Amino acid sequence: MIKTAAKKLTTIENLIGTVIAEIKFRRGIFEPETKILKSAHGLTMIKISLPAAQIFVKLIKCRENFVPPELPEETQNFFWRKFTPEEVYKFVEEVGDKNEIHRTKLPIVPGFLIFESLIQSQEFSTCKSLTAKFEKFTLAGEGLNLKIDGNKFEIFTATERKIIGESEV
């Protein structure tokens, strides 16, 4: 389902060089459509409706000459999830993502790949809706922790918070 949405996103022109700032996901029955809701001043908002889910994506333009940071040294032993470069490369090939930040030696993990892992996880597999706000890039190889407090959650590394969100059961 998320890969289908990611594939639809890659068919929209002028999104190269953008990054996901927020994803809102709702389970339900919807008429399939992909629609740009807003596109101005480096911000693009898109609605992707699939037969069993609706996804709203907010994308922002990545600054020019962006150079991904180096992978920080790990200081924790337990992780919720760690994405490998190979997982990232496979995902971007499957969905047709041409964004270069996902194709470097140490790629940035696509927001849709992280989101797919969230909604497929035991913690969120039955929720009605899920919203994730991406605060920082996640690099392949970074150990991610997941903290859940009621309907709120956060994903973080040893040194910084990456994603905050909430779910509805």
Disulfide bonds with the S-S distance in Angstrom:
none
